[in-house]
Amino acid sequence: MRFYRFSFLLLSYVCLSIAVLAQVTGGQFAFEYLRLPSSPYATAMGGMCPTATAQDVSLAVQNPALMRPGLHNRLSMGYNSYYAGIGISNIAYGYHVPSLKTSFLAAMQYVNYGNFTQTDIYGNEYGSFKGADYMLSLTASRQYLTKWTYGASLKYARSSLQPYEAIALLADVGIHYYDTTSLISIGAVAKNLGGIIKNYSNTTPAEAVPFDLQIGISKRLKHTPLRLFATFHHLYEWDIRYDNPADNVSSGILGATDTTASTKKYTVNKFFRHCIFGAEVALGKHILVTTSYNTLRRQELALKAKPGATGFAFGVTLLFNKLDLHYGRSIYHVAGAYNEFSLSVPLQKMISINGGKMASLWNAEYPNW
C-alpha cells in the first residue's frame, strides 16, 4: 500500500506542476543550473539518466529511486571544467540503514562563476564581486517487492550574485524498476517540484523553476557487453521547439517573407527533441565506455554550416577494487566541449572499523542489484 500511496502522490505533484508551468514559455526559468549533470556518467549520457544501473552513487542525484543498498557507504567527488572558466564541484555520499530498510543520500553541487569587476555606468572600478550557486539535497529511498524502488529528495538551492541572493526549496520524486533476468531497467522522475521562497528582488514576482518530467528505459543485450539507453525529457509539454525567426526567409523582387516554415507542424522534429539515445559497452570487467546523442541540444546549438559533433557526449569509467574513476565529455557547440571528472570510493574498503555494531554497519557490503 505504501508504494501505491507514493505513486499517487507522485502523480498529484506532477499534475500540479504541469498546471503551474502551462503558463510558462521556454527561457523564463530561474535556477537553470539545477539542470546541470551531477556526474561524468550523467554527462556522457546526454545530461540525464533516470534509469542508470551503474554502481555510482552520484547517479542517485538524477533519480532518487536509484539510491539503493548496493551504494552503501560510497563517496563520490567530482569536478566539471565548464565553459568560460566556470567550475562545478559535486559531492555525494550514500548510506543504507537496514533497521529502517531505507537508503539515504546526501549531495551538494557548487557552481563557481568567479570574480567580476564592479563598475559604474562610466566604467569607474569600485572593486570586485563574486557569483556562485549551490544546491544541497537529502534523499531517502526504499525497495518495494524485488524489482521496484521509490524515493524522494528534498533540495535547498541558493543563487548568489553579491550582494543579492535568491533561495528555492524543491523536491524530486522518482520510481525505478529493474529486472535482473530480462536486464531491463525503467525509471521515471519528476524534478524540481517547488518554488522560490526568496527572490533577488522584492519588487518583482518570483520566476518559475526548471521543472522536468523524465522517463528512461535501458536494455542490456543478453550475451553481449552492450546496454542501450533511451531517455525522454520535458514530457509535461509537447512542443519545445524553438520558434526561430530565421526560418522565415525573404525572397522575391520586393523581398517578401516566406512564412511557410512557421506554419509547418514539425511533428517528427518535435517528438525527437524530447529524446536522448545512448549506449554503454563493457570492455572486460574494468572498463565501461558510454556515448549518447541529445537531439534537443543538437537542434538548438548546432550551426547549420558546421554542426560538428554538437549534441554528442562520451565517457569512460575505470573500475578498480577500491575506487572507480569516471570521465565525461559533452559537446554543446562546435566551438568546444566541457570535461568532467570524478572519483568514487567505497569507504568500507578504504577505512576499516573493528568491533561493535557500528563496525558491522560501516563494513556492510550489499549486492548492486
C-alpha positions as CSV (number, residue, x, y, z in Angstrom):
1,M,0.0,0.0,0.0
2,R,2.9,2.4,0.7
3,F,4.1,2.0,-2.8
4,Y,0.7,2.9,-4.3
5,R,0.3,5.9,-2.0
6,F,3.7,7.1,-3.2
7,S,2.7,6.6,-6.8
8,F,-0.5,8.6,-6.2
9,L,1.5,11.4,-4.5
10,L,3.9,11.4,-7.4
11,L,1.1,11.7,-9.9
12,S,-0.5,14.5,-7.9
13,Y,2.7,16.5,-7.7
14,V,3.3,16.1,-11.4
15,C,-0.2,17.2,-12.4
16,L,0.1,20.3,-10.1
17,S,3.4,21.3,-11.6
18,I,2.1,20.9,-15.1
19,A,-0.9,23.1,-14.3
20,V,1.5,25.8,-13.0
21,L,4.0,25.5,-15.8
22,A,1.5,25.6,-18.6
23,Q,1.7,29.4,-18.4
24,V,5.4,29.5,-18.8
25,T,7.3,29.5,-22.1
26,G,10.9,28.4,-22.6
27,G,13.8,30.5,-21.5
28,Q,12.0,32.0,-18.5
29,F,13.2,29.8,-15.7
30,A,15.4,30.7,-12.7
31,F,17.9,28.4,-11.1
32,E,18.8,26.8,-14.5
33,Y,22.0,25.4,-13.0
34,L,19.8,22.7,-11.5
35,R,19.7,21.1,-14.9
36,L,23.5,20.6,-14.9
37,P,24.6,16.9,-14.7
38,S,25.8,15.6,-11.3
39,S,28.4,13.2,-12.6
40,P,30.6,12.4,-15.6
41,Y,28.4,9.4,-16.3
42,A,25.3,11.6,-16.5
43,T,27.3,14.0,-18.7
44,A,28.2,11.1,-21.0
45,M,24.5,10.0,-21.1
46,G,23.4,13.4,-22.5
47,G,23.0,15.1,-19.1
48,M,20.1,12.9,-17.9
49,C,19.9,9.3,-16.9
50,P,16.9,8.4,-14.7
51,T,17.5,4.7,-15.3
52,A,21.3,4.2,-15.0
53,T,22.2,1.0,-13.2
54,A,26.0,1.7,-12.8
55,Q,27.4,1.5,-9.3
56,D,27.9,5.2,-9.0
57,V,26.3,6.9,-6.0
58,S,26.2,10.3,-7.7
59,L,23.6,9.0,-10.2
60,A,21.0,8.9,-7.4
61,V,21.0,12.7,-7.8
62,Q,19.5,12.2,-11.2
63,N,16.7,10.0,-9.8
64,P,16.2,9.4,-6.1
65,A,14.9,5.9,-6.7
66,L,18.4,4.9,-8.0
67,M,19.6,5.1,-4.4
68,R,19.8,1.5,-3.1
69,P,21.7,-0.7,-0.6
70,G,24.4,-1.5,-3.2
71,L,25.6,2.1,-3.0
72,H,26.1,1.8,0.8
73,N,29.0,3.9,2.2
74,R,30.1,5.1,-1.2
75,L,31.5,8.6,-1.6
76,S,31.7,10.4,-5.0
77,M,33.7,13.6,-5.6
78,G,33.7,15.3,-9.0
79,Y,34.8,18.4,-10.8
80,N,33.4,19.9,-14.0
81,S,35.6,22.2,-16.0
82,Y,32.7,24.1,-17.6
83,Y,32.7,26.9,-20.1
84,A,34.1,30.4,-19.6
85,G,36.2,29.3,-16.6
86,I,33.2,28.2,-14.6
87,G,34.0,25.5,-12.1
88,I,31.3,23.0,-10.9
89,S,32.0,20.7,-7.9
90,N,29.9,17.7,-7.0
91,I,29.9,15.5,-3.9
92,A,27.6,12.7,-2.9
93,Y,27.5,10.1,-0.1
94,G,25.2,7.2,0.3
95,Y,24.4,5.1,3.4
96,H,22.0,2.2,3.9
97,V,20.2,1.7,7.3
98,P,19.0,-1.9,7.5
99,S,16.8,-1.3,10.6
100,L,14.8,1.3,8.6
101,K,15.0,-0.6,5.3
102,T,15.9,2.7,3.8
103,S,18.9,4.1,1.8
104,F,19.9,7.7,2.3
105,L,21.9,10.1,0.1
106,A,23.4,13.5,0.9
107,A,24.7,15.5,-2.0
108,M,25.9,19.0,-2.9
109,Q,26.6,20.8,-6.1
110,Y,28.6,24.1,-6.1
111,V,28.9,26.3,-9.2
112,N,31.6,29.0,-9.0
113,Y,31.4,31.7,-11.6
114,G,34.4,33.5,-10.3
115,N,35.1,37.2,-9.6
116,F,33.7,40.1,-11.6
117,T,34.8,43.7,-11.7
118,Q,32.4,46.2,-10.2
119,T,32.0,49.4,-12.2
120,D,29.5,52.2,-12.6
121,I,27.9,53.4,-15.8
122,Y,31.0,55.4,-16.7
123,G,33.4,52.5,-16.3
124,N,34.9,53.5,-13.0
125,E,36.0,50.5,-11.0
126,Y,35.0,50.0,-7.4
127,G,36.4,46.6,-6.6
128,S,35.0,43.2,-7.4
129,F,32.2,40.8,-6.5
130,K,31.5,37.1,-6.8
131,G,28.8,34.9,-8.3
132,A,28.0,31.4,-7.2
133,D,25.2,28.9,-6.9
134,Y,24.9,25.8,-4.8
135,M,22.4,23.1,-4.1
136,L,22.1,20.8,-1.0
137,S,19.9,17.7,-1.2
138,L,18.9,14.8,1.1
139,T,17.4,11.7,-0.4
140,A,15.6,8.7,1.0
141,S,14.8,5.6,-1.0
142,R,13.1,2.2,-0.3
143,Q,12.6,-1.0,-2.1
144,Y,9.2,-2.4,-3.0
145,L,9.0,-6.2,-3.6
146,T,12.1,-7.3,-5.5
147,K,12.2,-5.2,-8.6
148,W,10.9,-1.7,-7.6
149,T,12.5,1.2,-5.7
150,Y,11.0,4.5,-4.9
151,G,12.5,7.6,-3.5
152,A,12.3,11.4,-2.9
153,S,14.8,14.2,-2.5
154,L,14.5,17.5,-0.6
155,K,16.6,20.2,-2.1
156,Y,17.8,23.6,-0.8
157,A,19.0,25.8,-3.7
158,R,20.7,29.2,-3.4
159,S,21.8,31.6,-6.1
160,S,24.1,34.4,-5.2
161,L,25.4,37.5,-7.1
162,Q,26.9,39.7,-4.3
163,P,25.2,41.3,-2.5
164,Y,22.0,39.8,-3.8
165,E,20.7,36.2,-3.4
166,A,17.7,34.0,-4.2
167,I,16.6,30.8,-2.4
168,A,14.4,27.9,-3.5
169,L,13.0,24.9,-1.8
170,L,12.5,21.9,-4.1
171,A,11.8,18.2,-4.3
172,D,12.4,15.3,-6.7
173,V,10.3,12.2,-6.6
174,G,11.0,9.1,-8.6
175,I,10.4,5.4,-9.2
176,H,12.6,2.7,-10.7
177,Y,12.1,-0.8,-12.0
178,Y,14.9,-3.3,-12.7
179,D,14.5,-6.9,-13.8
180,T,17.8,-8.7,-13.5
181,T,16.5,-11.6,-15.6
182,S,15.5,-9.7,-18.7
183,L,18.1,-7.0,-17.9
184,I,15.5,-4.2,-18.5
185,S,15.6,-1.0,-16.4
186,I,12.8,1.6,-16.4
187,G,12.9,4.9,-14.4
188,A,10.7,7.9,-14.0
189,V,11.4,11.1,-12.1
190,A,9.7,14.5,-11.6
191,K,12.4,17.0,-10.9
192,N,12.4,20.4,-9.1
193,L,8.9,20.4,-7.7
194,G,8.5,23.5,-5.5
195,G,9.4,27.2,-6.0
196,I,11.4,30.2,-4.9
197,I,11.0,31.4,-1.4
198,K,13.3,34.4,-1.6
199,N,13.7,36.3,-4.9
200,Y,16.5,38.5,-6.0
201,S,14.2,41.5,-5.9
202,N,11.3,42.1,-3.6
203,T,9.5,44.2,-6.2
204,T,9.2,41.5,-8.9
205,P,7.3,38.2,-8.7
206,A,9.4,35.0,-8.4
207,E,10.2,33.2,-11.6
208,A,9.4,29.6,-12.3
209,V,12.0,26.9,-11.5
210,P,13.1,24.4,-14.1
211,F,10.7,21.6,-13.5
212,D,11.1,18.5,-15.7
213,L,9.4,15.1,-16.1
214,Q,11.7,12.4,-17.4
215,I,11.2,8.7,-18.3
216,G,14.1,6.4,-19.2
217,I,14.5,2.8,-20.3
218,S,17.6,0.7,-20.8
219,K,18.2,-2.8,-22.0
220,R,21.3,-5.0,-21.6
221,L,21.5,-7.3,-24.6
222,K,22.0,-10.9,-23.5
223,H,25.3,-12.5,-24.1
224,T,26.8,-9.1,-25.1
225,P,28.6,-6.3,-23.2
226,L,26.2,-3.8,-24.7
227,R,23.4,-1.8,-23.0
228,L,21.2,0.6,-24.9
229,F,19.5,3.7,-23.4
230,A,16.6,6.0,-24.3
231,T,15.6,9.0,-22.2
232,F,12.6,11.1,-22.8
233,H,12.5,14.6,-21.1
234,H,10.3,17.6,-20.9
235,L,7.3,15.3,-21.1
236,Y,5.0,17.9,-19.5
237,E,5.0,19.9,-22.7
238,W,4.7,18.6,-26.3
239,D,6.1,21.5,-28.3
240,I,9.6,22.5,-27.0
241,R,10.8,23.6,-30.4
242,Y,12.4,27.0,-30.6
243,D,10.4,29.3,-33.0
244,N,13.4,30.6,-35.0
245,P,12.6,33.8,-37.0
246,A,15.5,32.8,-39.3
247,D,13.2,30.0,-40.7
248,N,11.2,32.8,-42.4
249,V,13.3,33.6,-45.4
250,S,13.0,36.6,-47.7
251,S,12.5,36.0,-51.4
252,G,11.2,37.7,-54.5
253,I,12.0,41.1,-56.1
254,L,10.3,43.1,-53.3
255,G,11.9,41.0,-50.5
256,A,8.6,39.3,-49.5
257,T,8.9,37.0,-46.4
258,D,8.1,33.3,-46.9
259,T,6.4,32.2,-43.7
260,T,5.8,28.6,-44.9
261,A,8.3,27.4,-42.3
262,S,6.4,28.9,-39.4
263,T,3.2,27.1,-40.4
264,K,4.7,23.7,-40.6
265,K,3.7,21.1,-37.9
266,Y,7.2,19.6,-37.5
267,T,5.6,16.6,-35.7
268,V,8.6,14.3,-36.1
269,N,11.0,17.0,-35.1
270,K,9.0,17.9,-32.0
271,F,9.0,14.3,-30.9
272,F,12.7,13.6,-31.2
273,R,13.6,16.8,-29.4
274,H,12.4,15.0,-26.3
275,C,14.8,12.1,-26.9
276,I,18.3,11.2,-25.8
277,F,19.8,7.9,-27.1
278,G,22.8,6.3,-25.6
279,A,24.9,3.1,-25.3
280,E,27.2,1.6,-22.8
281,V,29.8,-1.1,-23.7
282,A,31.7,-3.1,-21.1
283,L,35.3,-3.8,-22.2
284,G,36.1,-6.6,-19.8
285,K,35.5,-6.2,-16.1
286,H,37.2,-2.9,-15.5
287,I,36.3,-0.5,-18.3
288,L,33.0,1.0,-19.3
289,V,32.6,3.2,-22.4
290,T,29.5,5.3,-22.9
291,T,28.2,7.5,-25.6
292,S,25.0,9.4,-26.3
293,Y,23.2,11.8,-28.6
294,N,21.0,14.6,-27.3
295,T,18.6,15.7,-30.1
296,L,17.4,18.9,-28.5
297,R,20.9,20.1,-27.8
298,R,22.0,19.5,-31.4
299,Q,18.8,21.1,-32.8
300,E,19.3,24.2,-30.7
301,L,23.0,24.7,-30.7
302,A,24.5,23.3,-33.9
303,L,25.5,25.7,-36.7
304,K,23.9,24.8,-40.0
305,A,27.1,25.5,-41.9
306,K,29.3,23.5,-39.5
307,P,27.3,21.3,-37.0
308,G,30.3,19.2,-36.0
309,A,29.6,16.8,-33.1
310,T,27.2,19.1,-31.3
311,G,24.8,17.0,-29.2
312,F,27.1,14.1,-28.7
313,A,28.7,13.1,-25.5
314,F,31.2,10.4,-24.4
315,G,32.6,8.9,-21.3
316,V,34.9,6.3,-19.8
317,T,34.8,4.5,-16.4
318,L,37.7,2.6,-14.9
319,L,36.7,0.1,-12.3
320,F,39.2,-0.9,-9.6
321,N,38.9,-2.8,-6.4
322,K,39.0,0.2,-4.0
323,L,38.0,3.1,-6.3
324,D,36.3,4.0,-9.6
325,L,37.5,6.8,-11.9
326,H,34.9,8.5,-14.2
327,Y,35.4,10.8,-17.1
328,G,32.7,12.5,-19.3
329,R,32.9,14.9,-22.2
330,S,29.9,16.7,-23.7
331,I,29.9,18.8,-26.9
332,Y,27.5,21.7,-26.7
333,H,28.9,23.6,-29.7
334,V,31.4,23.3,-32.5
335,A,33.4,26.0,-30.6
336,G,34.2,23.5,-27.8
337,A,33.2,20.9,-25.2
338,Y,33.5,20.6,-21.5
339,N,35.1,17.8,-19.4
340,E,34.1,16.3,-16.1
341,F,36.0,14.0,-13.8
342,S,35.0,12.2,-10.6
343,L,36.3,9.7,-8.1
344,S,34.0,7.1,-6.5
345,V,35.2,5.3,-3.3
346,P,33.6,2.5,-1.2
347,L,34.7,3.8,2.2
348,Q,34.5,0.5,3.9
349,K,37.3,-0.7,1.7
350,M,39.4,2.3,2.4
351,I,38.8,2.8,6.1
352,S,38.4,-0.2,8.4
353,I,36.4,-0.1,11.7
354,N,36.8,-3.1,14.0
355,G,34.4,-4.3,16.7
356,G,30.9,-3.3,17.7
357,K,27.6,-2.7,15.9
358,M,29.0,0.4,14.3
359,A,31.7,-1.7,12.6
360,S,29.2,-4.2,11.2
361,L,27.1,-1.3,9.8
362,W,30.1,0.5,8.4
363,N,31.7,-2.6,6.8
364,A,28.5,-4.0,5.3
365,E,28.5,-4.7,1.6
366,Y,25.4,-5.3,-0.4
367,P,25.0,-6.5,-4.0
368,N,24.5,-3.7,-6.5
369,W,21.1,-5.2,-7.5
